[in-house]
Amino acid sequence: MNRQKKLARSRRDIIIIVDCTLLALIGGYVWTRGFGGHMWFQNFGTSGSASVNEKVLAYEPLIEKYANEYHISDYVSVIEAIMQQESSGEGTDVMQCSECYYNTEYAQSPGSIEDPEYSIKTGIHYFADCLELAGCRGPGDLSRLKLALQGYNYGHNYINWAIEHDGGYTKQNAQDFSDMMKESLGWDIYGDTSYPEHVLRYYH
């Protein structure tokens, strides 16, 4: 009888382990450790919402189109928040990505893009690269999302540099990188040292 109980308990434990493993693999869930050492599921794939103006919202169909094209459809609201921070939907270079190397139709100089749709396509293409380099697992993966956002503002080199030096984004290394680039280039300003915070104020 005891042997049968032990076998039943072993089978039950195996089933529980398998079920937990399957849940962890479904929907972008991963185990994370919370306060007091307790474990819970966190869904990094959950999309949030953006608090943006009507001009930005008017571009939502185009944002969705190119987010789908570059396989980051879960980030539509984040992209809207980026646009809100960059231009509030004003002008022709709404994603402020004229200097991006994906801009092959206009001069790679500030504000050169004259077509809002092309700006959206170019900016989303670049942001998709930032997310990949940062290893972002979804919009809810805020630490890596901040790394990707700062990379959108500073350039891809920041992402690799931050990972190498600190394992990812920190407010301090964002400042350090800016200071380093200012000294190297002889500039007074290099990027927005609080860019993730400024974008994420529009994202919930």
N, C-alpha and C positions, 0 to 999 in steps of 0.2 A: 504493500500500500504506500509506504513512504517513497519507494522507488518510483511509483507511478506519479506521485505528487511532484517529485523532483523533476521528472521528465516533462510534466505539464507546465511547471513553472519555467523550465528552460525554454520550452516552445513559446510560451507567452513572452518571455524576455526577448527572444529572437524577433518575434513579430513586432514588438514595440520598437526595437532598434531599427528594423527595416522601415516601419511606418515613419519614424522620425527622419530617417535618411531621405525617404521619398519627399516628405514635406519640405525638407531643406533644399531640394533640387527644383521644386516647383515654384514658378513665379518669381524667381530671383531672390529667394529667401536665403539668409545665412544666419548661423548662430552668432549671437553677440553676448558679451558678459556685461550685466548691468550692476547697479549698486548692490552691495552686500553679497556679490558673487553669484547672484541668481542668473539664470539663463533665459533668454526669450528669443523669439524670431523677430527679425527686422527686415522689412521689405524695401530694398533699395530701389526696386523698379517702380514704386508708386509715383505717379505724376502729381504735381501740385497744381497751383493756379497762380495766375499773375494779376497784379493790380496795376493796370496800365491805362493810358488814355485812349480815346477813340481813334486817333490817327494810327497808333500801333495796332489796335484791334482790327483796323481795316486791312492790314497786311496779313492777318491770320491765315487766310487760304493759301497764300504764297509760302508762308512759313511752314505750314503743314505739308505742302507739296515738296519742298526741298528737304525738310526734315525726314520725310519718307524716303526720298531719293538717296539720302546719305545715311539712312538706317539709324536715325536718332529721333524717331517720332515721339518717344516718351519725354523729350526735352522741349516740346513746343512752348510750354509756359516759361521755361528758363530762357529760351531764345527771345521771347517777347520781352522778358525783363531786361535782357541785354540791350535790345533795341530801345527800350524806354530810357535806359541809362545813357546809351550812346547818342541818341538823336531825338528822342520823344516822337519818332515817326516823321520828323521834319527833314526837308531837303531830299537830295537824290541818293546820297550815300548813307542810307538809313542804318546800316550796320557798321559804318565807319571802318571799312576794311579795304580802302583804296590801296594801302601800302602792302597788302597781303600778296604773297607770290602766286596765289590763285587768280589774281586780277591780271588777266592777259589781254584785256580789251581796251584798257585805259592806262595812262601813265601811273606808275606805282608811287604816287605822291599824295599827300593828304587831300581828301575831298575831291579827287579826280573823277570818281565814278559818277556818271550822269543818269543812270538807270536804276531806280529803286529795286526792281526785280533782280537785276544782276548783282546788286549789292547784297541782297538777301541770300541769293544762291552762293555767292563767294564767301560771305560771312559764315553761313551754316556749314559749308564745306570745311572751312578752317576750324570752326568750333568742334566739328566731328573729329578732326585730327587731335585737337586738344584733349577731348574726352578719352580717346584711345590711348594717347601717351600717358595720361594721368591714371589710367586703369580704372576709370569711373564705372561703377557697377549699376548705376541708375540715378535718377534725380534725388533720391533719398540718401545717397552716399555723399554726405555733405563735405567731408574732409577732402575727398578726391574731386568733388565738384568745384570746391574753392580753388584747388590746384589748377583745374582746367580753365576756370574763369580768369585767374591771374595770368595764365598762359595766353589766353585770348588777348589780354591787354598788353602783356610784355613781349609775347612771342614764344615760340616753342622751346627756345633755349632755356627759358626760365624753368620749365617743367622738369627737364632733365637735370638741371643744376640743383633745384630744390630737392628732388628725390635723392640725388647723390649726397647732398650735404645734411639734410634733415629728415629724409624719408618722405617728404611731402611738403605741403603748404604750411607756413606759419606767417603771422603778421610780421614777425621780426625778419624772416628771410626775404619777405617781399620788400621790406625797407632796405635790407642789405643789398639785394640784387639791384634795386634802383640806384643806390649810392655807387655801387661798383660800375654800373653802366654810365652814369653821369660822369664819373671820373675818367672812364675809358674814352668816352665820346666827346668830352669837353662841353657837355650840355648842362643847363641849369635844372632841367626837369626831365625825368624819364618815367613815363607812365603814371598810373594812379595806384599808389601803394595800398589803397583800401578798396580796390576794385571789386573783389568778391562781396564785401559788405554792402557796397553801393548798389550792386546788381540785385543781391538777395533781399534788399528791403522791398523790392517789387514782387518777390516770389514767396509763396506760402505753401 
